Amino acid sequence: MRWSKYIGYLLLVVLLQVLLFDQLHIAGWGFPMVYVVFLMNLPVRIPRWAEMLIGATVGLVFDIVNSSLGVNMAACVAFSFFRPILLHKMVLDLERVKDEVCGQTIGKIEYVKCLTLLTLMHHLMVYFLEAWSLQNGVILLLQTLISSVITILIILIYDIFK
């Protein structure tokens, strides 16, 4: 029953990303990638190998949808790799969290910090791997920052109303 909840949640996130958020472009600079909320909200006690496999699968789905040749897969695997490390460094009483990671379970400030760092890392990886060059580094950083802020705001609004 528990995994069926996460499969349904993933399908909902994929549909929202593809049908709504992929169509939302903020002045040509900001592209929200809210599918990272699924990776962020996975349970704390999930095995590391399973978390990385889920990250790879989620990234592969969006690579297929966006025809992006492994860019999202690499960024999602990195997200899944660093999430447990950041959670263990930032959340002191992580042992009490039994279910998914959200603002209510780990604390709002810790959630925002982890989400911000992981989203910035994810988006920077996506944009760098797409450009495959630092020739336009300022544009790359600006695009990463604007997209990250939009993504984080959408996720925090979702977390408030969840």
C-alpha positions in Angstrom: 0.0 0.0 0.0 2.8 2.4 0.9 4.6 2.1 -2.4 1.4 2.5 -4.4 1.1 5.9 -2.7 4.5 6.9 -4.0 3.8 5.6 -7.5 0.6 7.6 -7.6 2.5 10.6 -6.3 5.2 10.2 -9.0 2.6 9.9 -11.7 0.9 13.1 -10.5 4.3 14.9 -10.4 5.2 13.8 -13.9 1.8 14.9 -15.3 2.0 18.3 -13.6 5.6 18.8 -14.8 4.9 17.8 -18.4 1.5 19.4 -18.8 1.8 22.5 -16.7 5.3 23.4 -15.6 7.2 22.6 -18.8 4.9 25.1 -20.5 5.7 27.8 -17.9 8.7 30.0 -19.0 9.4 33.1 -17.0 10.9 35.7 -19.4 12.8 32.9 -21.2 15.1 32.5 -18.1 13.1 30.6 -15.5 12.0 27.0 -16.1 10.5 25.4 -13.0 11.6 21.8 -12.5 9.3 20.9 -9.6 9.7 17.1 -10.2 12.5 17.3 -7.6 9.9 17.5 -4.9 9.3 13.8 -5.4 13.0 13.0 -4.7 13.1 15.4 -1.8 10.0 13.9 -0.2 11.1 10.3 -0.3 11.2 8.5 3.1 14.3 8.9 5.2 14.7 5.2 5.8 14.8 4.2 2.2 18.0 2.2 1.3 20.6 4.3 -0.4 20.7 2.1 -3.5 16.9 2.3 -3.9 17.0 6.1 -3.6 19.7 6.3 -6.3 17.7 3.9 -8.5 14.5 6.0 -8.0 16.5 9.1 -8.9 17.8 7.6 -12.0 14.4 6.4 -13.1 12.8 9.8 -12.4 15.6 11.5 -14.4 15.2 9.0 -17.2 11.5 9.7 -17.5 12.1 13.4 -17.9 15.0 12.8 -20.3 12.7 10.7 -22.5 9.9 13.4 -22.3 12.3 16.3 -23.0 14.7 14.5 -25.3 17.6 15.6 -23.2 20.1 12.7 -23.4 20.8 11.9 -19.8 21.0 15.4 -18.4 18.0 15.0 -16.0 19.1 11.5 -15.1 22.6 12.7 -14.0 21.2 15.6 -12.0 18.6 13.4 -10.3 21.2 10.8 -9.4 23.3 13.5 -7.9 20.3 14.9 -6.0 19.6 11.4 -4.7 23.2 10.9 -3.7 23.5 14.2 -1.7 20.1 14.2 -0.1 20.9 11.7 2.7 24.2 13.4 3.4 22.6 16.8 3.7 19.7 15.5 5.8 22.1 13.8 8.2 24.2 17.0 8.5 21.4 19.5 8.9 18.7 17.6 10.8 19.8 16.6 14.3 16.9 14.4 15.3 16.5 12.6 11.9 15.8 9.3 13.8 12.3 10.4 14.8 11.3 10.9 11.1 9.6 7.8 10.0 7.9 8.8 6.8 8.5 11.3 4.1 10.7 14.4 4.4 8.7 17.6 4.5 8.5 20.8 6.4 6.3 19.3 9.1 8.6 16.3 9.8 12.1 17.8 9.8 11.3 21.4 10.5 10.6 24.2 8.1 14.0 25.9 8.3 15.9 22.6 7.8 13.6 21.7 5.0 14.1 25.0 3.2 17.9 24.7 3.6 18.1 21.2 2.3 15.7 21.9 -0.6 17.5 25.1 -1.5 21.0 23.5 -1.7 19.8 20.4 -3.5 17.7 22.4 -6.0 20.5 24.7 -6.8 22.9 21.8 -7.3 20.3 20.0 -9.5 19.5 23.0 -11.6 23.2 24.0 -12.0 24.0 20.4 -13.2 21.1 20.5 -15.6 22.0 23.8 -17.2 25.8 23.0 -17.2 25.3 19.7 -18.9 22.9 21.2 -21.4 25.4 23.9 -22.3 28.5 21.8 -21.8 30.5 25.0 -21.6 31.3 27.8 -19.2 31.7 30.2 -22.0 28.5 32.0 -20.9 28.9 31.4 -17.2 27.0 34.4 -16.1 24.0 33.4 -18.1 24.3 29.8 -16.8 24.3 31.1 -13.2 21.5 33.5 -13.8 19.3 30.9 -15.4 20.1 28.5 -12.5 19.3 31.1 -9.9 16.0 32.2 -11.5 14.8 28.6 -12.2 15.8 27.5 -8.7 14.0 30.4 -7.0 10.8 29.6 -9.0 11.1 25.9 -8.3 11.7 26.4 -4.6 8.7 28.8 -4.3 6.4 26.4 -6.0 7.5 23.5 -3.8 7.2 25.6 -0.6 3.7 26.7 -1.6 2.8 23.0 -2.2 4.4 22.0 1.2 2.3 24.7 3.0 -1.0 23.5 1.6 -0.2 19.8 1.8 
